[in-house]
Amino acid sequence: MTETERIQLNVRITKETSAKLDEIVEYYQQGIKLGRIYKGDVLTDIIEKSYEVMNKQKKSNRRY
């Protein structure tokens, strides 16, 4: 999927979860000095990393 192919997700989350996301975005912003970081970018990064971990776990489970 290219950068221009995006969809919009509308989800309901708790205020606590939203506050945690804001804190994560702020953390990413401090670590990356390339301009503004958006919630969508952070969520995409988290999902991509989680997906990689999931696939690694799947592969290691198949070995046994």
C-alpha positions as CSV (number, residue, x, y, z in Angstrom):
1,M,0.0,0.0,0.0
2,T,1.4,3.4,-1.0
3,E,1.4,6.4,1.3
4,T,-1.4,7.9,-0.7
5,E,-3.7,4.9,-0.3
6,R,-5.2,5.6,3.1
7,I,-8.5,4.9,4.7
8,Q,-10.1,6.5,7.7
9,L,-10.9,4.5,10.8
10,N,-13.5,5.8,13.2
11,V,-13.2,4.1,16.5
12,R,-14.4,4.8,20.0
13,I,-11.8,4.6,22.8
14,T,-11.8,5.5,26.4
15,K,-10.5,8.8,27.6
16,E,-7.7,6.9,29.4
17,T,-6.7,5.2,26.2
18,S,-6.8,8.5,24.4
19,A,-4.6,10.1,27.0
20,K,-2.1,7.2,26.7
21,L,-2.0,7.7,22.9
22,D,-1.4,11.4,23.4
23,E,1.5,10.5,25.7
24,I,2.9,8.1,23.1
25,V,2.7,10.7,20.4
26,E,4.5,13.1,22.6
27,Y,7.2,10.5,23.2
28,Y,7.6,9.9,19.4
29,Q,7.7,13.7,18.9
30,Q,10.6,14.0,21.3
31,G,12.5,11.1,19.7
32,I,12.0,12.2,16.1
33,K,13.0,15.7,15.3
34,L,11.6,15.7,11.8
35,G,8.6,17.9,12.3
36,R,5.1,17.1,13.5
37,I,4.1,13.5,14.4
38,Y,0.4,12.6,13.9
39,K,-1.6,10.1,15.9
40,G,-2.2,8.1,12.7
41,D,1.5,7.8,12.0
42,V,2.1,6.6,15.6
43,L,-0.8,4.1,15.3
44,T,0.5,2.8,12.0
45,D,4.0,2.3,13.5
46,I,2.6,0.5,16.5
47,I,0.5,-1.8,14.3
48,E,3.4,-2.5,11.9
49,K,5.7,-3.4,14.8
50,S,3.0,-5.6,16.5
51,Y,2.4,-7.3,13.2
52,E,6.1,-8.2,12.8
53,V,6.2,-9.6,16.4
54,M,3.0,-11.6,15.7
55,N,4.5,-13.1,12.6
56,K,7.7,-14.0,14.4
57,Q,5.8,-15.7,17.1
58,K,3.7,-17.6,14.6
59,K,6.9,-18.8,12.9
60,S,8.5,-19.9,16.1
61,N,5.3,-21.8,17.2
62,R,5.3,-23.7,13.9
63,R,8.8,-25.1,14.7
64,Y,7.5,-27.0,17.8
